Structure formats: C-alpha cells, structure tokens
C-alpha cells in the first residue's frame, strides 16, 4: 500500500481557492486539473463541487501518490488520473469546460510554461475558463518580501524555476484567446488568476 503524500499548503489554501472556483466554474461540468500533485485539492474540490467531473493529471512519478488520495476518497466524479507532462504530452484528446492549476508555473521552466499554454489551446472549450493559483510578480517586481525570498529559494533549487510576471503569463493566455477576467488576491501573497475564452 502506498503512503499518501501530504502537502500542508493544500490544507491552508483550499478554502480560499474553493470560494473563487464556486463562481468561476459555476457553468462548467468538466475540469482538467494540471499538476494535481498529492491529490488533496482534487478530492476536496470534487467533493465540494459534485456537479463537476474533476479530471486530475500529473507527471508519471507522482501518479501513485495521487491515485492513493483518489482511491481513498472514492468519489464518483474523479476518474482515474492522466499521465501528463506539459512539455511532452500526451495531452487529452477531449475538451474541458475549465482548467485548474495550482502552484505549477513557478516550478516549471519558462519553455514548459509556454508549453502549458500551447497545450491548453486544444483542450480548453471555446467558452472555457482557466484558473491558475500561485505567486506572481507585477512588471518584474516582487509583491512581498516573502515572495522575493521564495523566488531565491526556488532558483537555488532549480535555476530555471521562479515566480513569473503576471504580464508575461497573461500574454501567453491572450495568445490562445483568453481574456483575464479576475485577479484575486489570496492569503500568503498568492493570487488566483481567472481567464475566460470568448
């Protein structure tokens, strides 16, 4: 039996995120979560939003832990997780009403962030919604001392990672027909950005 991985941050941020998703995903019926991590967000959000089919995805090495959370929760609206590396695929062949991702863009290198949005183009519905949670900079400037310290820690661990400028990310989103609808301030100097495809 696989021990379930646990991320304390997921427990801390799940309620503020859920509050936003209730509105942002109100019209959605299918959601693709990219970078589902431990699976804690998936089981919490899918349990709270039973009208949504919450499709998780992760890189292959993280799938066993993710499956452990999904199997234990045994929810009817969380199908088996998909193996997905945004840079290499394979991306799902189906389209989703919404896509959600938390704490991923600052872990990826910039080419992977670009691949993230390029892949989204084919899987997000014509009127779909994208919600991305995490820390972001404004015009190359840190929004807090803690984010500056976090960015230094990220780069020391992996030089290609780092907190992204919201303008640069928004430009990638705009390139696939997404319009930034809301920029929600979240606890611990994070943000939840919500784009909609017109």
C-alpha positions in Angstrom: 0.0 0.0 0.0 1.3 3.4 -1.0 1.6 6.1 1.7 -0.4 9.2 0.8 1.8 12.2 0.2 0.7 15.3 2.1 1.2 19.0 1.4 0.3 21.3 4.3 -0.1 24.3 1.9 -3.0 22.4 0.2 -4.9 22.3 3.5 -4.2 26.0 4.2 -5.2 27.4 0.8 -8.1 25.1 -0.2 -11.0 27.1 1.2 -10.0 30.4 -0.3 -9.5 28.7 -3.6 -12.8 26.9 -3.4 -14.6 30.1 -2.7 -13.4 31.5 -6.0 -13.9 28.3 -8.0 -17.6 28.1 -7.0 -18.2 31.3 -9.0 -15.5 30.8 -11.7 -16.6 27.3 -12.6 -20.4 27.8 -12.0 -21.2 27.0 -15.6 -18.6 24.2 -16.0 -19.3 20.4 -16.0 -15.8 19.1 -16.7 -12.5 20.3 -15.3 -8.9 19.3 -16.1 -6.5 19.9 -13.3 -2.9 20.2 -14.5 -0.3 19.2 -11.9 -2.6 17.7 -9.4 0.3 17.0 -7.0 -0.8 15.0 -4.0 -4.5 14.9 -5.0 -5.6 16.8 -1.9 -7.1 19.7 -3.9 -8.8 17.3 -6.3 -10.6 15.3 -3.6 -11.6 18.5 -1.7 -12.9 20.4 -4.7 -14.6 17.4 -6.3 -16.3 16.7 -3.0 -17.5 20.2 -2.6 -18.5 20.6 -6.3 -20.2 17.3 -7.2 -21.6 18.7 -10.4 -18.1 18.8 -11.9 -16.2 15.8 -13.4 -12.7 16.6 -11.9 -10.1 15.1 -14.2 -6.7 15.0 -12.5 -3.3 14.8 -14.2 0.3 14.6 -13.2 3.8 13.5 -14.3 4.3 9.8 -14.1 6.4 9.8 -11.0 3.6 11.5 -9.0 0.7 9.3 -10.1 1.0 6.6 -7.4 0.5 9.2 -4.6 -2.3 11.0 -6.5 -4.1 7.7 -7.0 -3.8 6.9 -3.3 -5.8 10.0 -2.5 -8.4 9.4 -5.2 -8.8 5.8 -4.3 -9.4 6.5 -0.6 -11.9 9.3 -1.3 -13.7 7.1 -3.9 -15.7 10.0 -5.3 -17.9 9.3 -8.3 -16.7 12.5 -10.1 -12.9 11.8 -10.1 -11.9 9.5 -12.9 -8.5 7.8 -13.0 -5.7 10.4 -13.2 -4.0 11.0 -16.5 -0.2 11.0 -17.0 0.7 14.4 -18.4 4.0 16.2 -18.8 3.0 19.6 -20.3 6.2 19.7 -22.4 6.0 16.2 -23.8 2.3 15.3 -23.6 0.3 13.3 -24.3 -2.5 15.9 -23.8 -6.1 14.6 -23.6 -8.0 14.3 -26.8 -11.1 15.7 -25.2 -12.0 19.3 -24.5 -12.9 20.6 -21.0 -15.1 23.4 -19.8 -12.4 24.5 -17.4 -8.8 24.0 -16.5 -7.3 24.5 -13.0 -3.7 24.5 -11.9 -2.1 25.4 -8.6 1.5 26.1 -7.7 2.9 24.9 -11.0 4.1 27.8 -13.2 6.9 28.8 -10.8 8.1 25.2 -10.6 8.3 24.8 -14.4 11.0 26.4 -16.6 9.7 29.1 -19.0 9.7 26.8 -22.0 7.4 24.5 -20.0 5.1 27.4 -19.1 4.9 28.2 -22.8 4.1 24.5 -23.5 1.4 24.6 -20.8 -0.5 27.3 -22.7 0.2 25.8 -26.1 -1.3 22.5 -24.9 -4.3 24.3 -23.4 -5.3 25.7 -26.7 -6.5 22.2 -27.8 -8.1 21.0 -24.6 -10.0 24.1 -23.4 -13.5 24.6 -24.7 -14.4 27.6 -26.9 -16.0 29.3 -24.0 -13.8 27.7 -21.3 -12.3 29.1 -18.1 -8.8 28.8 -16.9 -7.9 29.3 -13.2 -4.3 29.4 -12.0 -3.2 29.8 -8.4 0.2 30.8 -7.1 2.6 33.7 -6.6 3.1 36.2 -9.3 5.2 39.3 -9.9 4.0 42.6 -11.3 6.2 44.0 -14.0 9.2 42.2 -12.7 8.7 43.4 -9.2 8.0 41.2 -6.2 4.7 41.9 -4.4 6.2 41.0 -1.0 9.4 40.3 0.8 8.3 36.7 1.4 7.8 36.2 -2.4 11.3 37.6 -3.0 12.8 35.1 -0.5 10.7 32.3 -2.0 12.0 33.1 -5.5 15.6 33.0 -4.3 14.9 29.6 -2.7 13.3 28.3 -5.9 16.2 29.4 -8.1 18.8 28.0 -5.7 17.0 24.6 -6.0 16.4 24.8 -9.8 17.8 27.8 -11.8 15.1 27.5 -14.4 12.2 27.9 -12.0 11.0 31.2 -10.5 8.0 33.4 -9.9 6.5 34.5 -13.2 5.4 38.0 -14.2 1.7 38.2 -14.5 2.0 40.2 -17.7 4.1 37.5 -19.4 1.7 34.8 -18.4 -1.3 36.9 -19.5 0.4 37.4 -22.9 0.6 33.6 -23.3 -3.1 33.3 -22.3 -4.1 36.1 -24.7 -2.3 34.3 -27.5 -4.8 31.4 -27.2 -7.8 33.6 -27.0 -8.1 34.0 -23.2 -9.1 37.3 -21.5 -8.1 37.9 -17.9 -11.4 38.3 -16.0 -10.3 38.4 -12.4 -7.1 38.7 -10.4 -8.0 37.5 -6.9 -5.7 38.4 -4.0 -5.2 35.3 -1.9 -3.6 34.6 1.5 0.2 34.3 1.9 0.8 36.8 -1.0 -0.6 34.4 -3.6 -3.1 35.1 -6.4 -5.8 33.2 -8.3 -6.0 34.4 -11.9 -9.1 33.6 -13.8 -9.2 33.8 -17.6 -12.2 33.2 -19.9 -12.3 32.3 -23.6 -14.6 34.4 -25.6 
